[in-house]
Amino acid sequence: MTNATTAHGWQLQEDSASAYERYLVPLLFEAGARHLLDNVRPGPGQRLLDVASGTGIVAREALRRVGPSGEVTGVDLNPGMLTVAREVSAANAAASDAAPISWVEASADDLPLASASVDVACCQQGLQFVADRAGALAELHRVLTPGGRLGLSTCRSLGHQPGYVPLVEALRRHVGESAAEGMASPFALGDLQEVRSLVTEAGFRDVEARIVVWPVRLDSPEAFLWGESASSPLGGVIAALDADVIHELLVDLASGLAPHTDDAGLSFPFQTLVVTATR
Ligand SMILES: C[S@@+](CC[C@H](N)C(=O)[O-])C[C@H]1O[C@@H](n2cnc3c(N)ncnc32)[C@H](O)[C@@H]1O
């Protein structure tokens, strides 16, 4: 089995992109976008770039902050994610007077944008999946105006994620090492000093790294497993398992999540790093 997540930078199938927008965005990344933008603070009229935009939650939230005189561009490698991003933002645009968001298919380490052409550059939960992280940060530095602001977030490492440790371990026991590694891959750039060093070495100044934590709520371990697998590159792998393997996997997952289970389902904290800096 290949490791679809780490080998190809969290590349999803098109239906996974829709599941990502329905499940992961409200669960984790809507709150993450607000935390990121509260820290990087884009203002009215600014030009903002959202790199590894996925289905576009940061770009959409940013559009509200830069207002009708601002400009927002989203860049992602994955056409399926961009299709959902275009659909959701078009539906929002129809209901407002904001300028449309521009969506561009490109890699973070080779941005098709002019130098010094954006005021704020964001990357939420994307840098950990980019093979050439230094190259992506060099590109973010290049496209920012002098004095422009960088805001990026990456999940803290797996040891800080009490909900995801039981999921990764249950996958390892019942599905295999590759599935476990795939589910662990979002947590691969979770050390604060490592992220701070990467940003500093790219030439940014005023680098500030913060730990940000927010609560996650889910109805059940089943909802957690199905939501995570459907909106990740592991969807096909989990769906192809025998029913008895899925049953054992769920029993194991429920046991691992018992300390985070209450009468309403699951509750656990999600921890991320938010790094801001100046070009
Ligand atoms: C976990 S998603 C995060 C998406 C979005 N920023 C959000 O907050 O919902 C990771 C995204 O990184 C994108 N990605 C991975 N490698 C990339 C690269 N080299 N250049 C641009 N995007 C990349 C994937 O296609 C995926 O959409």
The ligand as an SDF file (V2000), in Angstrom:
LIG
                    3D

 27 29  0  0  0  0  0  0  0  0999 V2000
   -5.2080   19.8470    5.1880 C   0  0  0  0  0  0  0  0  0  0  0  0
   -5.4880   20.7170    3.7030 S   0  0  0  0  0  0  0  0  0  0  0  0
   -5.6300   22.4290    4.2810 C   0  0  0  0  0  0  0  0  0  0  0  0
   -6.4790   23.2330    3.3630 C   0  0  0  0  0  0  0  0  0  0  0  0
   -6.8940   24.6110    3.8190 C   0  0  0  0  0  0  0  0  0  0  0  0
   -5.7560   25.5000    4.0150 N   0  0  0  0  0  0  0  0  0  0  0  0
   -7.7750   24.5850    5.0500 C   0  0  0  0  0  0  0  0  0  0  0  0
   -7.4260   25.2170    6.0570 O   0  0  0  0  0  0  0  0  0  0  0  0
   -8.8420   23.9310    5.0140 O   0  0  0  0  0  0  0  0  0  0  0  0
   -3.9110   20.7150    2.9180 C   0  0  0  0  0  0  0  0  0  0  0  0
   -3.9340   21.3220    1.5120 C   0  0  0  0  0  0  0  0  0  0  0  0
   -2.5920   21.5030    1.0690 O   0  0  0  0  0  0  0  0  0  0  0  0
   -2.6080   21.3280   -0.3390 C   0  0  0  0  0  0  0  0  0  0  0  0
   -1.2210   21.1220   -0.7960 N   0  0  0  0  0  0  0  0  0  0  0  0
   -0.3750   20.1110   -0.5260 C   0  0  0  0  0  0  0  0  0  0  0  0
    0.8070   20.2980   -1.1140 N   0  0  0  0  0  0  0  0  0  0  0  0
    0.7240   21.4880   -1.7660 C   0  0  0  0  0  0  0  0  0  0  0  0
    1.6290   22.2410   -2.5600 C   0  0  0  0  0  0  0  0  0  0  0  0
    2.8810   21.8160   -2.8010 N   0  0  0  0  0  0  0  0  0  0  0  0
    1.2120   23.4110   -3.0750 N   0  0  0  0  0  0  0  0  0  0  0  0
   -0.0490   23.8660   -2.8570 C   0  0  0  0  0  0  0  0  0  0  0  0
   -0.9660   23.1810   -2.1110 N   0  0  0  0  0  0  0  0  0  0  0  0
   -0.5770   22.0130   -1.5770 C   0  0  0  0  0  0  0  0  0  0  0  0
   -3.5170   20.1340   -0.5430 C   0  0  0  0  0  0  0  0  0  0  0  0
   -3.9660   20.0060   -1.8690 O   0  0  0  0  0  0  0  0  0  0  0  0
   -4.6300   20.4710    0.4560 C   0  0  0  0  0  0  0  0  0  0  0  0
   -5.6540   21.2100   -0.1480 O   0  0  0  0  0  0  0  0  0  0  0  0
  1  2  1  0
  2  3  1  0
  2 10  1  0
  3  4  1  0
  4  5  1  0
  5  6  1  0
  5  7  1  0
  7  8  2  0
  7  9  1  0
 10 11  1  0
 11 12  1  0
 11 26  1  0
 12 13  1  0
 13 14  1  0
 13 24  1  0
 14 15  1  0
 14 23  1  0
 15 16  2  0
 16 17  1  0
 17 18  1  0
 17 23  2  0
 18 19  1  0
 18 20  2  0
 20 21  1  0
 21 22  2  0
 22 23  1  0
 24 25  1  0
 24 26  1  0
 26 27  1  0
M  CHG  2   2   1   9  -1
M  END
$$$$
